[in-house]
Amino acid sequence: MTGQKRPPLRLYLLLYPFTALAVAVNLFMLSLMWQAVGLPVLSPMAALLLCVPLGLPVNIWVARWVQGLMDEADGG
């Protein structure tokens, strides 16, 4: 990731709802799978509440990935 410029704040803000909801869906599905080993299932509301802080690092990663794609499309 050397040589890539930092994504603008607007890109972070634009992508956050999508990444946070993707985290929520994945958390809920993971909780359905861990039910097989006896752990309790997360409610959809609990998954939504947990996705708020857990979506931030995912959003940073996705914004950097998208910025890299945009840089590549620009030819540099």
Secondary structure as GFF3:
##gff-version 3
##sequence-region A 1 76
A	DSSP	alpha_helix	9	33	.	.	.	ID=ss1
A	DSSP	three_ten_helix	34	37	.	.	.	ID=ss2
A	DSSP	alpha_helix	44	74	.	.	.	ID=ss3
###
